[in-house]
């Protein structure tokens, strides 16, 4: 197992601000501490089992959606995509409304 590269000073662009870096008050692990580290699941088996249970798939739908390949005019696609995330669901709802389903 190779040791991860540890930043010893703040470097911008890593997903946290300087204030976050300054707020952390944890010493760097020594080689002995790093070598004696144990997997989370070995130290906290009940918590690990709970995490695994919670990471499962979402419940099965009674009416699962099926992928299909279909062609639409670009302006129709642009119209729905302009509404942001969820455009495919909005398109599905519009088709349901038009068909009376």
Residue pairs with C-beta under 8 A, 6 or more apart in sequence:
3 34
6 28
7 14
8 28
10 18
10 21
10 22
12 18
29 37
40 47
40 48
41 48
65 92
80 87
80 88
80 90
80 91
80 94
81 87
83 90
